[in-house]
Amino acid sequence: MSVQGERLLAAIEAEIKNISKLEHSLARTKVVLQEHASRLRLGTNPELVMTALRLSVPHETTLALIERVDPVLSTHAEQLPPKN
């Protein structure tokens, strides 16, 4: 294989690895969202669910949820530091 081919192969393999990590993260977020949807259906206070979501899903997901529920709150949430 040529040097160019080896570089391309390495780049493709790195991208596959990145996609696998992203898939794992998305799958985890999906499970967490499904659990919290069930909690809401069972009558849990929406504010408690939103607080729990802020602690357990990526910051971008939390912002997207807030924007759908209350766009006014989303401007305040954008000012908060992201969780690690």
Buried (B, 14 or more C-beta within 10 A) or exposed (E): EEEEEEEEEEEEEEEEEEEEEEEEEEEEBEEBBEEBEEBEEEEEEEEEBBEBBBEBBBBEBBBEBBBEEEEEEBEEBEEEEEEE
